[in-house]
Amino acid sequence: MANTVLLLKTGGCLRILNRSVITAYNPSYRYYLRIEAAAAFRMFNSELQYCGYGKYDEEWNGFVIETLDAIIRDSRISHNLIGVYCYLGAITINNCIIEDNDETGIYCEGALHAQITNCLIRRNKRGIACTLFTDDAAFLNCTICENEREGVLFDFINSSNVTVCECNIYNNSYGIFCSFTKI
């Protein structure tokens, strides 16, 4: 049985609302969800789980945000390869639980904007990663705990555009780890 692809094309709009649960019928056959540039994505009061497959950092797919118009609020994202992967896009995540993902809870790679507020990010391999010139990121009033590696990783970014404010970061191998980052 092949893995399923859910693709929101440019110009499309997807709303996941009111206690919806997006999951794999059989977790052995995961799916991937990709939101292309110039699409609109909203997820409110819902769950997304068992998304993503492959070998991380080699050939993989997962929940990928490429649009500048993505909002996730009051939702749970769990048991994915990567919780949320924002690639060259923009995302706002409020009041969410992002937990038990195989790799990173929230991964922003070259993201133009990321605002993560009032979220619990726990029990992932890495809590949050901002890499490769992510332009603008704010992590406000979040709890980032019990991640196997870093609570927060900043790699190849300009930290003058990054804010971590009023977050509780504890019980990770490293709280905040900066690599090739201008402080």
C-alpha positions in Angstrom: 0.0 0.0 0.0 1.5 3.4 -1.0 1.6 6.4 1.3 -1.1 9.0 0.7 -0.4 12.6 -0.5 -2.6 15.5 0.4 -1.6 18.5 -1.6 -3.2 22.0 -1.3 -2.3 23.7 -4.5 -1.5 27.4 -5.0 -4.7 29.4 -4.7 -6.5 26.7 -2.7 -7.9 27.0 0.8 -8.2 24.3 3.4 -10.0 24.7 6.8 -9.8 22.0 9.4 -12.3 22.9 12.1 -14.4 21.9 15.1 -12.7 18.8 16.6 -11.7 17.3 13.3 -9.0 14.6 13.5 -6.7 14.1 10.5 -4.9 10.9 11.0 -3.7 7.7 9.2 -6.2 4.9 9.4 -3.2 2.6 9.9 -0.2 4.4 11.4 2.1 2.0 9.4 0.9 3.8 6.3 1.4 7.5 7.0 0.4 10.3 4.7 1.9 13.7 4.0 0.2 17.1 3.8 1.8 19.9 1.8 0.4 23.5 1.7 1.9 25.2 -1.4 2.8 28.9 -1.7 -0.2 31.2 -2.2 -2.7 28.8 -0.6 -4.6 29.5 2.6 -4.6 27.1 5.6 -6.6 27.2 8.8 -6.7 24.6 11.5 -8.8 25.4 14.6 -9.7 23.2 17.6 -8.6 20.0 15.8 -5.9 17.3 15.7 -3.3 16.3 13.1 -1.4 13.0 13.7 0.7 10.3 12.0 1.7 12.6 9.2 5.1 12.1 7.6 7.3 9.3 6.6 10.8 8.5 5.3 14.2 9.0 6.7 14.7 12.5 8.2 17.4 14.7 6.6 17.5 12.4 3.6 14.3 11.7 1.8 11.1 12.4 3.8 7.7 14.1 3.6 5.5 15.4 6.3 3.3 18.3 7.3 4.9 21.1 5.1 3.8 24.7 5.1 5.1 26.8 2.1 2.4 29.4 2.1 2.5 32.9 3.7 -1.1 32.3 5.0 -1.2 29.6 7.6 -2.8 29.7 11.0 -3.1 26.9 13.6 -5.0 27.6 16.8 -6.3 25.5 19.8 -5.1 22.3 18.2 -3.0 19.2 18.9 -0.2 18.1 16.5 1.3 14.7 17.5 3.0 11.5 16.3 4.2 13.1 13.1 7.7 12.8 11.6 8.0 16.6 12.1 5.1 18.3 13.9 5.0 21.4 11.6 7.6 22.2 9.0 7.5 25.8 7.7 9.7 26.0 4.6 10.1 29.5 3.1 6.6 30.3 4.4 4.9 32.1 7.3 2.9 30.5 10.1 1.0 31.6 13.2 0.5 29.0 15.9 -1.5 29.8 19.1 -2.6 27.8 22.1 -1.5 24.4 20.6 0.0 21.2 22.0 2.8 19.9 19.8 4.1 16.6 21.3 5.4 13.2 20.7 6.7 13.8 17.1 9.6 11.7 15.9 11.9 14.6 15.1 11.2 18.3 15.6 8.0 19.8 17.0 8.2 23.0 15.0 10.8 23.4 12.3 11.2 26.8 10.5 13.7 26.6 7.6 14.1 29.9 5.7 10.8 30.9 7.1 9.7 34.5 6.4 7.6 34.8 9.6 6.8 32.5 12.5 4.8 33.5 15.6 4.3 30.8 18.1 2.3 31.8 21.2 1.0 30.0 24.3 2.0 26.6 23.1 3.1 23.4 24.9 6.0 21.8 22.9 7.1 18.6 24.5 8.5 15.0 24.1 9.9 15.5 20.6 13.4 14.8 19.6 13.9 18.6 19.3 11.3 21.1 20.4 11.8 24.0 17.9 14.4 24.5 15.2 14.9 27.8 13.3 17.5 27.4 10.5 18.8 28.8 7.3 18.1 32.5 7.5 14.7 32.4 9.1 13.8 36.1 8.9 11.4 36.8 11.7 10.4 34.5 14.5 8.7 35.0 17.9 8.2 32.5 20.6 6.0 34.0 23.3 4.7 32.5 26.5 5.4 28.9 25.5 6.4 25.8 27.5 9.2 23.8 25.8 10.1 20.8 27.8 11.1 17.1 27.9 12.5 17.1 24.4 15.3 14.6 23.8 17.8 17.2 22.4 17.5 20.9 22.2 14.4 22.8 23.5 15.2 25.4 20.9 17.9 25.3 18.1 18.9 28.4 16.2 21.2 27.6 13.3 22.4 30.0 10.6 20.1 32.8 11.6 20.3 36.5 12.5 19.1 36.6 16.1 18.2 40.3 15.9 15.0 39.1 14.2 14.2 36.4 16.8 12.3 36.8 20.1 12.0 34.3 22.9 10.0 35.9 25.6 8.3 34.6 28.8 8.9 30.9 27.8 9.5 28.1 30.3 12.2 25.9 28.8 13.3 23.0 30.9 14.2 19.2 31.0 15.7 19.3 27.5 19.3 18.2 26.8 20.0 21.8 25.9 17.6 24.7 26.6 18.6 27.0 23.7 21.4 26.0 21.4 22.8 28.6 18.9 25.0 27.4 16.0 26.4 29.8 13.4 24.0 32.4 14.7 24.7 36.1 15.0 23.8 37.1 18.5 
